[in-house]
Amino acid sequence: MNIDSKSKKERYWHIFFIISLWFKLFSGIFELGGAGFVAMLNNNQIEKMTSYLSERILGTGIKDIVYLQIVYFLNSFDNRLRMFVVIYLLIHAIVKIVLVICIFKKKIWAYKWMIIVLFIFIFYQVYEMINKFSMGLLILTIIDIFVIILTRHEYEKYKSKFSDQEA
């Protein structure tokens, strides 16, 4: 492999890594908003949302599994579950946002912590999928695995560059 093709390959790795970081940052911001939204919901609003989905979307003859899961989720939504969702979204979002910002600032410790945290989230997501399969969690898990691979690659590249400068 010549130098040009190797540097081109590295550039693609880096571009995918930056895109994945931006994705994680925006998804973290979205999760913060979602946590705030869920925290403000009351039982009456949840019942209205379930009713709306049932009448407007499911009533059209569309039997999409995503909509069925949303209605099922909303019907089983109680105060304890609401608190869990809010806390999970807040922790997940804040940790992702902080780590992504630190990686953008080239904090070498953040690369390791991103990998560790994503493994923890993947472990939890797999546990949840074993209990009740979710296509959304499967997609999130695949994305997290992809981000771990990219982060490890960038960490190794950054670490070797950093150690070369010290020598």
Secondary structure, DSSP 4 states (H G I P E B T S, - for coil): --HHHHHHHHHHHHHHHHHHHHHHHHHHHHHHHHHHHHHH--HHHHHHHHHHIIIIIGGGT---HHHHHHHHHHHT--HHHHHHHHHHHHHHHHHHHHHHHHHHTT-HHHHHHHHHHHHHHHHHHHHHHHHS--HHHHHHHHHHHHHHHHHHHHHHHHHHHHHHHH-
